[in-house]
Amino acid sequence: MIKHTRKFIFALGMGCLIVGTAQAATPVSLDELLQQVKTGRVKDAEEAQARVEAFRNDRSSQQRLLTEMRNEKAREEQRSERLENTFEQQDVQIIELERALQERLGDLKELFGVLQQASGDALGQFSGSLTQVQFGDRNQFLTEFAAKMGNTSRMASLEEIERLWFELQREMVETGKVVKFPTTVVTSDGEEVTREVTRIGVFNVVSDGKYLEFVPETGRLVELQRQPQSRFTNRVDELEGASSGQHPIGLDPTRGQLLSLLVQSPSLTERIAQGKTVGYVIIAIGIVGIIVAIWRLLALSAIGAQVNKQIKNPGSPGNNPLGRVLKVHADNPNTDVESLELKLGEAILRETPGLSSMLPLLKIISVVAPLLGLLGTVTGMIVTFQAITLYGAGDPKLMAGGISTALVTTVLGLVVAIPTVFLHTLVSSRARRLTQILQEEAAGILAERAEQGS
């Protein structure tokens, strides 16, 4: 029992030391420990009594604060009730005033709706018009005006309505004017420069002999990457240098659409480049065929002139096909008709290859050119089908490259084949005509010899 009592006293003493006597010295005996416990309990009791006394002393002030808060709450509740009553009264007045406003607006409300629609339509029309470059501040006005017309609490003034009429009237007047004014132009190199431009109604804008394109998204004038034909651009300088009078000029009635399509349409060089390797091969053999045909035409024309001259002077054979045939007759004056016929036929056969030279090459070119065009067509269609396999047929631009190759090579093949066939026919007819002349002269010689022998 004594042992347990000692343990309890020891635990109680340790607790007190932790709470209130952490700084006390470590006891050396049980009596000292018991004394420290008693001292801690007395001290705790004194502190608790002090707190109770402080709370009792502050009780009156807390009661006073509670009373003040209750009074403040009552006053705020009364104020809230007054505000709610005021709100209800003013809400009723607002409803009555709005109803009176709608009744008084009457036809004006329809007028505001028409004005709002007109300002919206004008804003859309002006944004893409060439006059926007010169009168760029009107878009902000039209936007604000349309917003006011849609809100009856912010009605537009009479001056603003008159300005809307003025802007519409000015747009109609500027449609028929040719005006010069300075503005910023984006060149084909991407540089921004200030130039004097000439606006031709709402159709075209020109500057420094070039046609410009208006980009509504940026509000800038941009030089076209590819200008129209020279017969149109040559007249631009005349218009820019004139101050009055009438001057012819090429106009785009679609207000820029045709000019924008002109930029996208490929030139002749670009179309030829779409044919790729097959196209260049076709062009190369076409050039060779034309050169050969021209050379043979000139050569046969020269030979024909010599032959015609020789026909007029058969007595003196010259260095030409007919002269060489006549020389065979002159070298064999006593030969019988049959032998002379064979010798003349041999002479004509010797002259025929020279007259028909390069004709097989022209014929081959006229046949190979469309076949190469067909080869390019097949190659282009293979590329097209590969694009369809990889990306599908949803975007035509993905198939445009293969189709362009297919069509361009076909066109190039026909362009080369048609004139080559014509030239081959022309050269062949010239060669046959000369051969026929030789045969006619040989037949005449034989007939004359036969008459002499009879």
Secondary structure, DSSP 8 states (H G I E B T S, - for coil): -HHHHHHHHHHHHHHHHHHT-TTS---SSHHHHHHHHHHHHHHHHHHHHHHHHHHHHHHHHHHHHHHHHHHHHHHHHHHHHHHHHHHHHHHHHHHHHHHHHHHHHTHHHHHHHHHHHHHHHHHHHHHTSGGGGT-TTHHHHHHHHHHHHT-TTS---HHHHHHHHHHHHHHHHHTT-EEEEEEEEE-TTS-EEEEEEEEETTTEEEETTEEEEEETTTTEEEE-SS---HHHHHHHHHHHH-SSS-------TTTTHHHHHHHHS--HHHHHHHTHHHHHHHHHHHHHHHHHHHHHHHHHHHHHHHHHHHHH-TTS--SSHHHHHHHHHHH-TT--HHHHHHHHHHHHHHHHHHHTTTHHHHHHHHHHHHHHHHHHHHHHHHHHHHHHHHH-SS-HHHHHHHHHHHHHHHHHHHHHHHHHHHHHHHHHHHHHHHHHHHHHHHHHHHHHHHHHH-
